[in-house]
Amino acid sequence: MKVSRRFTAGDTMVDLVTEDYNILPVLSRFSLPLGVGSLTIGELCESQGISTDVFLLIVNFLLSGNIDSKMLLNAPVTGVVDFLHNSHNYFLNYKFPHIRANLLEALDVDHPDVNPIIVNFFDDLVRHVNDHFRYEETTVWPYVRALAEGKKTDYRISTFSRQHDDEISRTLNELKNIILRYYNTSKPDKMYDVLVDIFNVEEDLESHNVIENEILVPLVAAAEKRQGR
């Protein structure tokens, strides 16, 4: 369920998490510590060197589904890139290995023919995501940081906005369908947990793409326009 209220710098981090605990993985991608006491969002962000505007812009979008156009004008683009970079690390170094380990544990020994297919689908998914992230890390993020420093390059953010395709979504759907429609297991609780993780990571990747398309791209396009590109 989407949250109707909008959080501000004066709200506490505990208020935020209490409103919707699903925001916790997002906080980890901002590298925010636990043990926050009664610190406000603004105080905690300032203490960690994080842009409060970027934090509130992304968190309020993820909770409400709406992007604050006024806050978007003030958000530093490098802060958005930092968050997206941390998100890549979260997916590749934590979330996908976590799901894969649980998936292997959930597979039933009675299906030696189907098990490799499921694992291959999952590994294909990770490869597609990794290829997409690598392009961003080696091409897009360096361009955005160079642009923020006033340096000139031949790249344009419109090129990036054309890079997204449906391969990741297609692979995810096929993986879910194989498990939901055809896979019988003696360990259903474990496989249900895996499916929950797969559905959650699908939503997370979709939100990640929206942040890129609806927050990062407009910020970079505006910076390009200011520099006469």
C-alpha positions in Angstrom: 0.0 0.0 0.0 1.3 3.4 -0.9 1.9 5.9 1.9 0.0 9.2 1.4 2.0 11.4 3.8 5.3 13.0 2.7 8.3 12.9 5.0 10.3 16.0 5.7 13.8 16.7 7.2 12.1 17.2 10.6 10.6 13.7 10.8 12.6 11.1 12.7 14.1 8.1 10.9 12.2 5.9 13.4 9.0 7.5 12.2 9.9 6.7 8.6 10.7 3.0 9.3 7.6 2.6 11.4 5.4 4.0 8.6 6.7 1.3 6.2 9.5 -1.1 7.2 9.9 -2.1 3.6 12.0 1.1 3.2 14.8 -0.5 5.3 16.7 -2.0 2.3 16.7 1.5 0.8 18.2 3.0 3.9 21.1 0.5 3.6 21.7 1.8 0.1 22.2 5.3 1.5 24.8 3.7 3.9 22.8 5.0 6.8 23.7 3.3 10.2 21.3 1.7 12.7 21.1 3.0 16.2 19.7 6.3 15.1 18.0 7.2 18.4 15.7 10.2 18.0 17.7 11.9 15.2 15.7 13.5 12.5 16.1 12.6 8.9 17.9 15.9 8.3 20.2 15.4 11.2 21.1 11.9 10.2 21.7 12.7 6.6 23.9 15.7 7.5 25.9 13.6 9.9 26.6 11.0 7.2 27.3 13.5 4.4 24.2 12.6 2.5 22.0 15.1 0.6 18.8 15.4 2.5 17.0 16.6 -0.7 18.1 13.4 -2.6 17.2 11.2 0.4 13.7 12.7 0.7 13.2 12.8 -3.1 13.9 9.1 -3.5 12.2 7.9 -0.2 9.0 9.8 -0.8 8.9 8.6 -4.4 9.3 5.0 -3.3 6.6 5.3 -0.6 4.1 7.4 -2.5 4.8 6.7 -6.1 5.0 10.4 -6.8 8.0 12.6 -7.6 8.3 16.0 -5.9 9.0 18.3 -8.9 10.1 21.2 -6.7 12.6 19.0 -4.8 13.8 17.6 -8.0 15.0 21.0 -9.1 17.3 21.2 -6.0 18.6 17.7 -5.8 22.3 17.3 -6.6 22.7 14.9 -9.4 25.9 13.3 -7.9 23.9 12.3 -4.8 21.4 10.4 -7.0 24.3 8.7 -8.8 25.8 7.7 -5.4 22.5 6.1 -4.4 22.2 4.2 -7.7 25.8 3.0 -7.4 25.1 1.7 -3.9 22.0 0.0 -5.3 24.1 -1.8 -7.8 26.3 -3.1 -5.0 23.2 -4.1 -3.0 21.7 -6.2 -5.9 24.9 -7.8 -7.1 26.8 -8.4 -3.9 24.0 -9.1 -1.5 20.5 -9.6 -2.9 21.1 -11.9 -5.8 23.6 -14.1 -4.0 21.1 -14.3 -1.1 18.3 -15.4 -3.4 20.5 -17.9 -5.3 21.7 -19.6 -2.1 18.0 -19.9 -0.9 17.0 -21.1 -4.4 19.6 -23.9 -4.4 18.4 -25.0 -0.9 14.8 -25.0 -2.0 15.3 -27.2 -5.1 14.0 -30.7 -4.8 16.3 -33.7 -5.6 13.5 -35.4 -7.3 13.7 -32.9 -10.2 17.3 -33.3 -11.6 16.0 -32.4 -15.1 14.3 -29.2 -14.2 16.6 -27.9 -11.4 19.4 -26.9 -13.8 16.9 -25.0 -16.0 15.7 -22.9 -13.0 19.2 -22.1 -11.9 20.2 -21.2 -15.5 17.3 -18.8 -15.7 18.3 -17.2 -12.5 21.9 -16.9 -13.6 20.8 -15.4 -16.9 18.8 -12.8 -15.0 21.9 -11.9 -13.0 24.0 -11.7 -16.1 21.5 -9.3 -17.8 21.3 -7.1 -14.8 25.1 -7.1 -14.4 25.6 -6.1 -18.1 23.1 -3.2 -17.6 24.8 -2.1 -14.5 28.3 -2.4 -16.0 27.3 0.0 -18.8 26.0 2.5 -16.2 29.1 2.2 -14.0 31.6 2.5 -16.9 29.8 5.0 -19.2 26.9 6.8 -17.6 28.0 7.6 -14.1 31.5 8.9 -15.2 29.7 11.1 -17.7 27.3 12.5 -15.1 30.1 13.2 -12.6 32.1 14.9 -15.4 29.1 17.0 -16.3 28.6 18.0 -12.7 32.3 19.2 -12.7 31.7 21.3 -15.9 33.8 19.0 -18.1 32.8 18.3 -21.7 32.3 14.9 -23.2 30.6 13.6 -26.4 28.1 11.5 -24.4 24.4 12.6 -24.0 21.9 11.3 -21.4 19.4 10.7 -24.2 21.6 7.8 -25.3 21.2 6.3 -21.8 17.5 6.6 -21.9 17.3 4.4 -24.9 19.4 1.6 -23.4 16.7 0.0 -21.2 15.1 -3.1 -22.7 12.7 -5.8 -21.6 15.2 -8.7 -21.3 15.4 -8.5 -17.5 11.6 -8.4 -17.2 11.2 -11.3 -19.6 13.7 -13.5 -17.8 12.1 -12.7 -14.4 8.6 -13.6 -15.7 9.8 -16.9 -17.2 11.6 -17.8 -14.0 8.5 -17.1 -11.9 6.2 -19.0 -14.3 8.4 -22.1 -14.2 8.3 -22.2 -10.4 4.7 -21.2 -10.0 3.1 -23.3 -12.7 5.3 -26.4 -13.0 7.5 -27.0 -9.9 6.4 -29.4 -7.2 8.6 -29.6 -4.2 8.8 -31.3 -0.9 10.1 -28.0 0.6 7.3 -25.5 -0.3 8.1 -23.1 2.6 11.6 -22.6 1.3 10.4 -22.1 -2.3 7.7 -19.7 -1.2 10.4 -17.6 0.5 12.4 -17.6 -2.7 9.4 -16.5 -4.7 8.7 -13.7 -2.3 12.3 -12.6 -2.8 12.0 -12.8 -6.6 8.8 -10.7 -6.6 10.4 -8.2 -4.3 13.5 -7.9 -6.3 11.4 -7.4 -9.4 9.6 -4.5 -7.8 12.9 -3.2 -6.6 14.5 -3.3 -10.1 11.4 -1.5 -11.5 11.7 1.2 -8.9 15.4 1.5 -9.7 14.7 2.0 -13.4 12.0 4.7 -12.6 14.5 6.5 -10.4 16.9 6.5 -13.3 14.3 7.6 -15.9 12.3 10.0 -13.9 14.8 11.5 -11.5 18.3 11.0 -12.9 17.6 11.7 -16.6 15.7 14.9 -16.0 18.4 16.2 -13.7 21.2 15.4 -16.2 19.1 16.8 -19.1 18.7 20.1 -17.2 22.4 20.2 -16.5 23.1 19.7 -20.2 20.7 22.5 -21.1 22.4 24.9 -18.7 25.7 24.1 -20.3 24.3 24.7 -23.8 24.5 21.1 -25.0 
